[in-house]
Amino acid sequence: MAAQPQRTVMPRHVDEIGSFDLETDVLVIGYGCAGAAAALEAARSGARTMLLERAGGPGGSSALSGGEIYLGGGTPIQRACGFTDTPEEMAKFLLAALGPDADDEKIGHYAEHSVAHFEWLTEHGVPFKPSLWDSPSWVPPSDDGLMWMGENSWPYNEIAVPAPRGHRPTAEGFGGRLLMERLAAAVSAARVDARFDSYVTNLVLGADRGVAGVVARRYGAEFTVRARNGVVLTTGGFVDNEEMLALHAPQLVGLGKNSDGADDGRGILMAQAAGAAVKHMSAGQIGISLIPGMIARGMIVNGKGQRFINEDTYPGLVGQAALFRQGMDVWVIIDEQGYEAIPEAERWGVRPTQVADSPGELAELIGLPPSALRSTVEVYNRHAKNGEDPLCHKDSRWLRPLSAPFAAISVAAGMNAPAEGGVESGKGASVFTIGGLRTTVHGAVLDLDGAAIPGLFAAGRATSGLHSWGYVSGTSLGDGTFFGRYAGRAAAGGNGTP
């Protein structure tokens, strides 16, 4: 069982410590994908590297994820599937999808070196199959190595040349565990000193106000670690800290949590106590409880019976629109033909909650204005006959008139993936935070004046990385591993570029 946190996050001073119990060159805090990448790159740079993890083994939230890694610019998997891509087109998409105020410097660097990062992952044993999953999905029920992340949907298909960039480790269903198994094996081979059941409670500051080490607890006993070169925080976000959520991201309060239960924001708080700045703390990813293939074949409407987004876009963007613009008062509307067209394995056990012979009758059953839903379906059908959607711009591939019987599915009822037990969860969405510490491209943590705090680096969801308010799958694992590498190298004393 992980050690329990101490309430104070205020830093200790090196003079209070006296002699440290342990010493290393680079100390990485947190053993998810960002921590593994940071440790690997620090060790590769020749630094003696230690890794502290609060749990009993590696993985964190990364191991529970779908495993998608957002990569592009012309990877071997893209080329094998017949797609041409460039870093410039990849950057255009990310700036649009992750905005507003997405980090253009980080996105440009990430896109430019994306193919090299793919090669780094494969060199460390992460496998990718050269095949494409070509339908809307959270996590495909296959081991296909490539999937669309909304690049081919409006408005992004008008902003950048579409190319699928969701790269998936070769695992059927959720691939995060495979990703972490391969990275952890590489960390072990690199002889990184990984210590578990160790909960870091405070940073230790030196005479220059730079970070000199940490205080931690293991099985109730306190110990200290000196980091001669630098400390790298890869401690995750703060979705499991209700107090921080209420302060910074109140719209996420009360929803399900997409984490391993340990995203308590401790790393962010410790850094803030040492003077660190934060960014985009109100932003979050909204894993809305719906099946992407259902809304693509039907529609999603708000409490007024109106459509509000093109249903073939990346489902996380649907979730953000549903929560932040509609208060999660949304319903999935589909007809029998559309429902039956979805392969059973892709339905995740989700079934209609109400069925009626007309849109008006269905609206009365679910408490929507009957005339509004009738009008929404009538307008949709009129244009769908011609393969058009002038209101929301859904791709013609998914357009056809809806016909009786009509069904409604309550998003508020929630659902779980088959890997999580299937059927309903009763939350409407599972969320995580994507704001955090303000960092440079090379992982240095910045203070309120915009200056780097000596000896302190960070990567992953503890930081405000590529994102501001937008999100697409793969940009957490991609961001974490990519900038984790940079932070590990910079902490080791290099220039931060692997």
C-alpha positions in Angstrom: 0.0 0.0 0.0 1.4 3.4 -0.9 2.5 5.7 1.9 -0.1 8.4 2.8 0.6 12.0 1.9 1.7 14.7 4.3 -0.5 17.7 4.3 2.2 20.4 4.0 3.8 20.8 0.6 6.1 23.6 1.6 9.7 23.0 0.6 12.4 22.1 3.1 15.8 23.8 3.1 19.0 21.8 2.6 20.3 23.2 5.9 17.4 21.4 7.7 18.3 18.1 6.1 21.9 17.8 7.1 23.1 14.7 5.4 20.9 13.0 2.8 20.0 9.3 3.1 20.5 8.7 -0.6 22.2 10.5 -3.5 21.9 10.3 -7.3 22.5 12.6 -10.3 18.9 12.7 -11.7 15.9 11.9 -9.6 12.6 11.1 -11.4 9.4 11.2 -9.4 6.6 9.0 -10.9 6.8 5.9 -13.0 4.2 6.3 -15.7 5.2 6.8 -19.4 6.7 10.2 -18.8 8.8 9.0 -15.9 10.0 6.0 -17.8 11.0 8.1 -20.7 12.8 10.7 -18.5 14.7 7.9 -16.6 15.7 6.2 -19.9 17.1 9.4 -21.4 18.9 10.5 -18.2 20.6 7.1 -17.9 21.4 7.2 -21.6 23.1 10.6 -21.0 25.4 8.9 -18.5 23.8 10.2 -15.4 23.2 8.0 -12.3 19.4 7.9 -12.3 16.9 7.0 -9.5 13.2 6.7 -9.9 10.7 6.9 -7.0 7.1 5.6 -7.4 4.4 5.8 -4.8 2.7 2.6 -6.0 4.1 -1.0 -5.7 5.2 -1.1 -9.3 5.4 0.8 -12.6 2.5 1.9 -14.8 0.4 4.6 -13.3 -2.5 6.0 -15.3 -0.5 5.2 -18.5 -0.9 1.5 -18.0 -4.7 1.8 -17.8 -5.0 3.9 -20.9 -6.0 2.9 -24.4 -2.4 3.1 -25.4 -2.8 5.5 -28.4 0.3 7.6 -29.1 -0.2 10.6 -31.4 2.6 10.4 -34.0 2.9 11.6 -37.6 4.9 13.4 -40.1 5.4 10.3 -42.2 5.9 7.3 -39.9 6.6 3.9 -41.3 3.1 2.8 -40.2 1.5 5.7 -42.0 3.4 5.0 -45.2 2.6 1.3 -45.0 -1.1 2.1 -44.8 -0.8 4.4 -47.9 -0.8 7.8 -46.2 1.5 10.7 -47.0 2.1 13.1 -44.1 4.4 16.0 -43.2 5.3 17.7 -39.9 3.8 20.9 -41.2 0.3 19.3 -41.7 0.6 17.5 -38.4 1.3 20.8 -36.6 -1.6 22.6 -38.3 -4.0 20.0 -37.1 -2.7 20.0 -33.5 -2.7 23.7 -33.2 -6.4 23.7 -34.3 -7.5 20.6 -32.3 -5.7 21.4 -29.1 -6.4 25.1 -28.9 -7.2 27.8 -28.3 -3.8 28.9 -27.0 -2.2 25.5 -27.7 1.6 25.7 -27.2 2.9 26.4 -30.8 6.5 26.0 -29.8 6.0 22.6 -28.3 3.7 21.5 -31.1 6.2 22.5 -33.7 9.0 20.7 -32.0 6.8 17.6 -31.4 5.7 17.4 -35.1 9.2 18.0 -36.4 10.7 15.1 -34.4 7.6 12.8 -34.4 9.1 10.2 -36.8 12.3 10.1 -34.7 10.1 9.6 -31.6 8.3 6.7 -33.3 11.7 5.1 -33.9 12.7 5.7 -30.3 9.6 3.8 -29.1 10.1 0.9 -31.5 13.8 0.7 -30.4 12.5 0.3 -26.8 10.3 -2.6 -27.8 6.9 -1.0 -28.5 5.3 -2.8 -31.4 3.0 -1.2 -34.0 1.1 -3.2 -36.7 0.9 -1.6 -40.2 -2.9 -1.7 -40.5 -5.7 0.9 -40.2 -8.9 1.0 -38.2 -11.2 3.1 -40.3 -14.2 3.8 -38.1 -15.0 6.2 -35.2 -14.0 4.6 -31.9 -12.6 5.2 -28.5 -10.5 2.0 -28.5 -10.9 -0.3 -31.5 -11.6 -4.0 -30.7 -8.6 -5.0 -32.8 -4.8 -4.8 -32.9 -4.7 -2.4 -35.8 -1.7 0.0 -35.5 -3.3 3.2 -36.9 -6.6 5.1 -36.4 -8.1 8.4 -37.2 -8.3 11.0 -34.4 -10.6 13.5 -36.2 -8.2 14.6 -38.8 -10.6 13.7 -41.6 -13.6 15.5 -40.0 -14.7 19.2 -40.3 -13.3 21.7 -39.7 -9.9 20.1 -39.5 -10.0 18.5 -43.0 -10.1 22.1 -44.3 -7.3 23.3 -42.0 -4.7 20.6 -42.7 -4.3 17.7 -45.2 -6.0 14.7 -43.4 -3.8 11.8 -42.3 -4.5 9.3 -39.5 -2.0 9.7 -36.6 -3.3 7.6 -33.8 -0.6 5.0 -33.4 -1.6 2.0 -31.3 0.7 -0.7 -29.7 -0.1 -4.1 -31.0 -2.7 -5.2 -28.5 -6.4 -5.9 -28.9 -8.4 -3.3 -27.0 -6.5 -1.2 -24.4 -2.8 -1.1 -25.1 -1.5 1.1 -22.3 -0.4 -1.9 -20.3 1.7 -3.2 -23.2 3.3 0.2 -23.6 4.3 0.3 -20.0 5.5 -3.3 -20.0 8.0 -2.5 -22.8 9.1 0.8 -21.3 9.6 -0.7 -17.9 11.7 -3.5 -19.3 13.9 -0.9 -21.0 14.2 1.0 -17.7 15.3 -2.2 -15.9 17.8 -3.0 -18.7 19.2 0.6 -18.3 20.0 -0.2 -14.6 17.9 2.7 -13.3 17.5 2.5 -9.5 13.7 2.2 -9.3 12.2 2.3 -5.8 8.6 1.7 -5.1 6.1 2.4 -2.3 7.9 5.7 -2.0 5.7 8.8 -1.7 7.5 12.2 -2.2 6.2 14.8 0.2 8.4 17.9 -0.3 11.1 19.4 -2.4 14.4 20.4 -0.8 15.8 23.8 -1.8 19.5 24.7 -1.9 21.2 28.0 -1.1 20.4 29.3 -4.6 16.7 28.5 -4.1 17.2 25.7 -6.7 15.9 22.2 -6.1 18.5 20.0 -4.4 16.5 16.9 -3.7 13.3 15.6 -2.0 11.8 14.3 1.2 9.8 11.1 0.8 8.1 8.4 2.9 8.2 4.7 2.6 6.2 2.5 4.9 5.7 5.4 7.3 9.4 6.2 7.6 10.8 9.4 6.2 13.9 9.5 4.0 15.7 12.1 1.9 17.3 11.9 -1.6 19.9 14.4 -2.9 19.7 15.0 -6.7 23.0 16.5 -7.8 21.8 17.5 -11.3 18.1 17.7 -11.2 14.6 16.5 -10.1 12.1 15.5 -12.8 8.4 15.6 -11.7 6.2 13.2 -13.7 3.6 12.8 -11.0 0.4 13.1 -13.2 -2.5 15.5 -13.0 -4.9 16.4 -10.2 -8.2 14.8 -11.1 -8.2 12.7 -7.9 -7.8 15.8 -5.7 -11.3 17.1 -5.1 -10.1 20.3 -3.4 -7.8 21.2 -6.4 -10.6 20.4 -8.8 -13.0 22.7 -7.0 -10.4 25.5 -7.1 -9.3 25.2 -10.7 -11.7 23.0 -12.7 -15.1 23.0 -11.1 -16.8 21.7 -14.2 -15.0 18.4 -13.7 -16.3 17.9 -10.2 -18.7 15.0 -9.8 -17.8 13.2 -13.0 -16.0 9.9 -13.3 -12.2 9.9 -13.1 -9.9 8.5 -15.8 -6.8 7.7 -13.7 -5.2 5.1 -11.5 -6.6 6.9 -8.4 -3.2 8.5 -7.6 -3.5 11.7 -9.7 -3.6 13.9 -6.6 -1.7 16.9 -7.9 1.1 16.6 -5.3 3.9 17.2 -7.7 2.1 20.4 -9.0 1.6 21.6 -5.5 5.2 21.0 -4.4 6.5 22.9 -7.4 4.1 25.8 -6.8 5.3 25.9 -3.2 8.8 26.4 -4.6 7.6 29.3 -6.8 6.5 27.5 -10.0 3.9 28.9 -12.4 0.9 26.9 -13.7 -1.1 27.2 -16.9 -4.5 26.1 -18.2 -5.5 24.6 -14.9 -9.2 24.6 -15.8 -8.7 22.4 -18.9 -9.7 18.8 -19.0 -10.3 15.8 -21.3 -13.9 14.7 -21.3 -14.4 11.0 -22.1 -18.1 11.3 -22.7 -20.2 8.1 -22.2 -21.3 7.4 -25.7 -20.3 5.1 -28.6 -18.6 7.1 -31.4 -20.1 4.7 -34.0 -23.6 5.4 -32.8 -23.5 9.2 -33.0 -21.8 9.0 -36.4 -24.7 6.9 -37.7 -27.3 9.1 -35.9 -26.9 12.3 -34.0 -26.3 13.9 -30.6 -28.7 16.6 -29.4 -28.8 19.0 -26.4 -31.7 19.6 -24.0 -33.4 21.8 -26.6 -33.4 18.9 -29.1 -30.8 20.6 -31.3 -27.6 19.3 -32.8 -24.4 21.2 -31.7 -21.5 19.5 -33.3 -20.6 17.2 -36.2 -20.9 13.7 -34.8 -18.0 12.2 -36.8 -15.4 14.3 -35.1 -13.0 13.0 -32.4 -15.3 11.9 -29.5 -13.3 13.8 -26.9 -14.1 17.0 -28.7 -17.8 16.0 -28.6 -17.4 15.5 -24.8 -15.8 18.9 -24.3 -18.6 20.5 -26.3 -21.2 18.5 -24.4 -19.9 19.5 -20.9 -18.6 23.0 -21.4 -21.3 24.2 -23.8 -24.3 22.0 -23.0 -23.8 21.1 -19.3 -23.9 17.4 -20.3 -27.6 17.7 -21.0 -27.3 15.6 -24.1 -28.9 12.6 -25.8 -27.9 10.2 -28.6 -30.6 9.7 -31.2 -30.4 6.8 -33.6 -32.7 4.6 -35.7 -32.9 0.9 -35.8 -31.0 0.6 -39.1 -28.1 2.7 -37.7 -27.9 0.7 -34.4 -27.9 -2.6 -36.2 -25.2 -1.5 -38.5 -22.8 -1.2 -35.6 -20.8 -4.5 -35.0 -21.8 -5.9 -31.6 -18.2 -5.7 -30.4 -18.2 -2.0 -30.9 -21.4 -1.3 -29.0 -19.8 -2.0 -25.6 -23.1 -3.4 -24.4 -24.9 0.0 -24.7 -28.6 -0.3 -25.6 -31.3 2.3 -26.2 -33.1 3.6 -23.1 -36.3 4.8 -25.0 -37.8 3.8 -28.3 -40.7 5.5 -30.2 -42.3 5.5 -33.7 -41.7 9.2 -34.3 -39.2 12.0 -33.2 -42.0 13.8 -31.4 -43.0 10.8 -29.4 -39.4 10.1 -28.5 -38.9 13.7 -27.4 -41.9 13.4 -25.0 -40.4 10.3 -23.5 -37.1 11.9 -22.7 -38.3 15.4 -21.9 -37.2 17.3 -24.9 -39.4 19.8 -26.8 -41.2 17.6 -29.4 -41.4 20.3 -32.1 -37.7 21.0 -31.8 -36.6 17.3 -32.2 -39.1 16.8 -35.0 -37.6 19.8 -36.8 -34.0 18.7 -36.1 -34.7 15.2 -37.6 -36.6 16.7 -40.6 -33.8 19.1 -41.5 -31.2 16.5 -41.0 -33.1 14.0 -43.2 -33.8 16.5 -46.0 -30.1 17.3 -46.4 -28.9 13.7 -45.8 -30.9 12.6 -48.9 -28.4 14.6 -50.9 -25.4 13.6 -48.8 -25.1 17.0 -47.3 -25.0 18.5 -43.8 -24.8 22.3 -44.1 -25.4 22.8 -40.4 -22.7 20.7 -38.8 -20.7 19.4 -41.7 -20.8 15.7 -40.9 -19.0 13.7 -43.7 -21.2 12.2 -46.4 -20.0 8.7 -45.5 -22.2 8.8 -42.4 -25.2 10.6 -43.8 -28.5 9.0 -44.6 -32.1 9.8 -43.6 -33.2 8.4 -40.2 -36.4 6.4 -40.2 -38.8 4.8 -37.6 -38.4 3.4 -35.1 -36.3 6.0 -33.3 -34.2 5.3 -30.2 -32.6 7.6 -27.5 -29.7 6.8 -25.3 -29.1 8.7 -22.2 -25.5 9.9 -22.0 -26.0 10.7 -18.3 -26.6 7.0 -17.7 -22.9 6.4 -18.4 -21.1 3.4 -19.6 -17.9 1.5 -19.1 -15.5 -0.1 -21.7 -15.5 -3.9 -21.8 -12.1 -3.9 -20.1 -13.8 -2.1 -17.2 -16.7 -4.4 -16.9 -19.0 -3.0 -19.6 -22.5 -1.5 -19.5 -23.4 1.5 -17.3 -21.3 3.5 -14.9 -23.8 6.3 -14.1 -21.5 9.3 -14.5 -21.9 10.6 -18.1 -18.2 11.1 -18.6 -14.8 10.1 -17.3 -12.3 13.0 -17.1 -8.8 13.9 -16.4 -6.9 17.3 -16.1 -4.6 18.5 -18.8 -3.3 21.8 -17.2 -0.3 22.0 -14.9 3.1 23.4 -14.5 4.5 25.8 -17.0 7.6 24.3 -18.7 9.9 25.0 -21.5 10.3 22.7 -24.5 13.1 21.0 -22.7 11.1 20.5 -19.5 12.5 23.2 -17.2 9.9 24.4 -14.8 9.3 28.1 -14.9 8.6 30.5 -12.0 6.2 33.4 -11.9 8.7 35.6 -13.6 9.2 33.2 -16.5 12.6 32.1 -15.3 13.7 28.4 -15.0 13.8 27.1 -11.4 17.3 25.6 -11.1 17.3 21.8 -10.8 13.6 21.4 -11.4 12.1 19.7 -14.5 8.7 18.2 -15.3 6.8 16.3 -18.0 3.5 14.5 -18.6 0.2 15.5 -17.1 1.9 17.3 -14.2 2.6 20.0 -16.9 0.7 22.1 -19.3 2.1 20.4 -22.4 0.9 20.6 -26.0 -2.7 21.4 -25.0 -4.8 24.2 -23.9 -8.5 23.4 -24.0 -8.6 20.9 -26.8 -7.6 17.2 -26.7 -7.3 14.2 -28.9 -6.3 10.7 -27.8 -2.6 10.0 -28.0 -1.5 13.5 -27.1 -1.1 12.5 -23.4 1.1 9.4 -24.0 2.8 11.2 -26.9 3.4 14.4 -25.0 4.5 12.5 -21.9 7.1 10.2 -23.5 8.4 12.9 -25.9 8.9 15.7 -23.4 9.8 13.2 -20.7 12.8 12.3 -22.8 13.7 16.0 -23.2 13.3 16.6 -19.4 15.5 13.6 -18.5 18.3 14.7 -20.8 18.1 18.3 -19.6 18.2 17.2 -16.0 21.2 15.1 -16.7 23.0 18.2 -17.9 22.5 18.0 -21.6 20.8 20.4 -23.9 17.5 18.6 -23.6 17.4 17.3 -27.2 17.9 13.5 -27.4 
